[in-house]
Every structure is written in C-alpha cells, then in structure tokens.
Amino acid sequence: MNQSKKTLHSCTAQFFKVKIVMLLWMLLISQFILADAVHSQPVRPAQLRQMVLSIEGLTQDEQQQLIQSLNSSFKQIASGEDFDKQRLNNTAAIISALHFEGADIDIIADIAAKAYLAESNGAPAVYIRELALIAIANRLTVQQLEQGARGIEDLLNAGIDPMVTEEFISYGLYNGWSGATIQAAANGLLRGVKQGLPPKRLALTLIISIDQANSQRNSAQTVDEAIAFFKSQQHKDSEHIRSQEYAYQALQNALNQGIIPAVADEVYYTAIEDQWSSALTAAVYQGLIDGTKQGLTQEKLATSFLVRLAQTERVLSPQKLIEEEIKFVAELQQRRTQLLRADEQKYKRRPVPADVYRKSYLTPLREPEKRVQRNYQNFTNRRFINVDLMRQTIQDHLGPPPTPYRWGGTGKFGIDCSGLVMTLFREQGIFLPRTSANQFFVGKPVSDKLQFGDLVFFSKYGPAHPVTHVGIFIGGDKFLHASASRGVTISSLNKRYYRLRYKGARRIF
C-alpha cells in the first residue's frame, strides 16, 4: 500500500514537472511569436506619430485624425524594419504641402503612404513631391506616382526639352494612364530620341496612339508600333502624311505666336484624329492667333472652334466659320477685350521673343544654384499695373466655375500657382520667371503695407523649406492663388497655416 502511494506520488510529481516544463516552453515560444509579430508589424505608430507632431501648423484635432488615418494607410507597407527616417522626412513635407493645399485628412494619408512606397521603390523624391499634388483630385496609384517621377528624371537626364517632358508626363497622369503605360511611353520616347526622332513630334504621336489604342492591348506593344509607324512615314509623300506635317508646322508657329501649349496641343490632337484638311487646320490655328491679339481667352476660343466643328458635318469655308466664332467669343468677352485694347493703346508693346512664352515648370536635378536677383522682362513702358484689367482677369479665373488646378498649367484648362501669377502679369506685358522659387527674386521686397498686385510667397513643405507657393495680394487680408484642391481661389493671409509658412512679399513696380 505504501509502495503504491509512493509510486502514485512519484508519477504525479513527474507529471507536474513535465506540465511545468511544457508550460514554460509554450510561454517562451509565445514570447518569440509575440516579439516576431511586433517586429514584423507593418505600421510603426511611434514613428508616424513623431512625424505628424513635427509638422507645424496642425491643430491637436488634425494631428489625432492624421495619426489615425496614417496608421491605417501605412498598413500596406509590409516591412520588418523601421521606417526610413529620410523618407519619413520627405513624407512629412508632402503631408505639409497637401494640408496647405486644403486636402482632406484621409486623402492626405492615402497619398502619403503611396509617396513613401514610390520613394522606397527608388523613384526620385523631388518629383514625387510635385506629382503628389495631382493625386489630390486624381487619386493616383503608387505605380503612377513612381513611374511618373522616374519618367521625368529619365527624360530630363537624357536632355529632352523640359517643356516636352512636363506636357508628356502630366498628360499621361491626368488622362489615367497606368504606371506600366507611363513607363512604356517614357521608354519609347527615350528610345526614339536616341534614334534621331524629334522629341516634341514623337511625344504627340505617342499620346495619340496610346489614347486611340484598345484598353486591352499591351502598352509596350502600342508604343513600339507607334514608333515604327512614325519612322516609316517620315519619307512617304502621301496626302495624309503631308497633312500631318502641315498640322505640326502650324502647331509650332502657334506656339511661337504665344499660344498656350495645352491649347495648341489640343487642336493638334483633334486635327490628326479627325483628319482635318490643311486649310481647316490653318484656319483654326490662325483664328487662335488673331483672337489672342484681340484680347480673347485662348481656351474659350479653342472650345468654341472645336464645338462648332463637331456640330458641322461639312465645312465649306473654314476661314468664315472661324471668323464667326471669334466674333461670338468677342461678344461674350467684350468688357475684358475693351480693357486689354485700351491698355495696349496706352502702353505701346514691343515685339515679344517667341521663347518667352515657352517656360517649363521643370528643371533637371542638379546642385542647388546660388540665389540671385531675377530680372523680369517688361515689354511695355508701364510703371504700374492696370488694376482694372487684372481684376477682370482674376474674376474670369475665379468663375464660376473656377479655373481648375493643373500641375504645370498656365491657362483656363488648368493652372498652377506660379502659372496663374505669370499669366496675370503677361497680360500686362510683364514676363515673370516660371516657378514661384524664381519669382521670389524679382522686383523688390515689401516689408510694410501690402498693395494690390504684390506677390506673396509661402513654403508649403514647411517653414524650414524654400519658397514653393505664390499668390497675388488683392486687399484686406486676402490673396488670390491656385489651390490643388479648390482651383483658383481666394484665401486669408491671417489663416494660421498660411501665416506660419509665409516667406515674404515682392512688388514688381
């Protein structure tokens, strides 16, 4: 009996020892699993929180909302390592810019995560920053951001005209090209230029070919076929090819006469796709030039021409049709036309070199240049701005509807902040640099009371960054600018977010 009890106690003790050992092993394993889970957690809440708290100008509510949204949007970034500090700094700058532009918190968080991923994949941060503004309204994918930024870098590094690069990549992004299509198009343009094909004309051909292609087709194949077709047609003497050549020459002449590239290109696309005759192409482009000289808005002219032509089955007299549309637009725009004509009569304008009109938003990546005083070009003898003319043009851009925001844009189809300033002063016969950073170094600084027409500058990426945004002071505490979320709009200088990022003002006269 005693022996049985001893045996039972021994077995029980052994059982508990085994159980304790098993529990210890399970506890140890669970700790490893938990540690590994924490280590592989795709979101680093502490880092994201620290990044948000480093952005100046956010209220406590905005900080909390943004932290919550970022934690959600950054879950897609699956990595066993901490977030890269430099990329987080770049992301913070993008968040600051998006908030400056008035984007919703959820949209800001979504774009921030996509920008971080695009940069992680090797896309250049400086161009991701610019393209991120497009995503406010267009909700770009990671691949679109990545390939758009890569495309810009590759095309500029290859020495392709920044104006062609800007128009080519922005067209693709605004028209919904996939990341793969943007990549194929940029590679095709690079390849064609290396083979000696003209960049501008090849870019236009690729745009038309991609837009006309079946959505199910491979984009790389479409690009290859477009380049092959372009090369095969160069030495043929058909009526169709002569019409294309004529349309391209008319496009170049229109650009040299001051027609906005977006308008000139839109006419070219339509002329090629609808197979206009040379006479019709000539009449439309000449109508744009003549209407512009009368002070009419180019986008309104182009829209009027294209709508009328779409409604007309057979054009018997292209010149007469265009003259009728110019008269129609002039009647709608009579007040502004009268002001511009009176201004031109009072301040005799000298001929403007063609290259003054073609100003790209982009510059190739290089070492930061030394900031020097920038000269603006005055092609009149004026000593002050025509306030009535500027107010009229401002109202035209405010709408309704307001002119939409478009990265790199300079007209009614779409405009960015420096493009708006450049356009308003160009009407006065004053030609300013293309970017806000360079506009900050024209005229003279204003430290006392601001006047109507003074340029006001901000750093949307944060107070420590250089100038990246510009507007025009219009009185009180208000300034006019092009907002990525609202288009052309009026804001208050006293709004805390603008006040924190205010960099100064300049007066042209």
Secondary structure by P-SEA (a helix, b strand, c coil): caaaaaaaaaaaaaaaaaaaaaaaaaaaaaaaaaaaaaaaccccaaaaaaaaaacccccaaaaaaaaaaaaaaaccccccccccaaaaaaaaaaaaaaaaacccaaaaaaaaaaaaaaaaacccaaaaaaaccccccccccaaaaaaaaaaaaaaaaacccaaaaaaaaaaaaaacccaaaaaaaaaaaaaaaaacccaaaaaaaaaaaaaaccccccaaaaaaaaaaaaaaacccccaaaaaaaaaaaaaaaaaaacccaaaaaaaaaaaaaacccaaaaaaaaaaaaaaaaacccaaaaaaaaaaaaaaccccccaaaaaaaaaaaaaaaaaaaaaaaaaaaaaccccccccccccccccccccccccccbbbbbbcccccccaaaaaaaaaaaaaccccccccccccccccccaaaaaaaaaaaacccccccccccccccccccccccccbbbbbccccccccccbbbbbccccbbbbbbccccccccccccaaaaaacccccccc
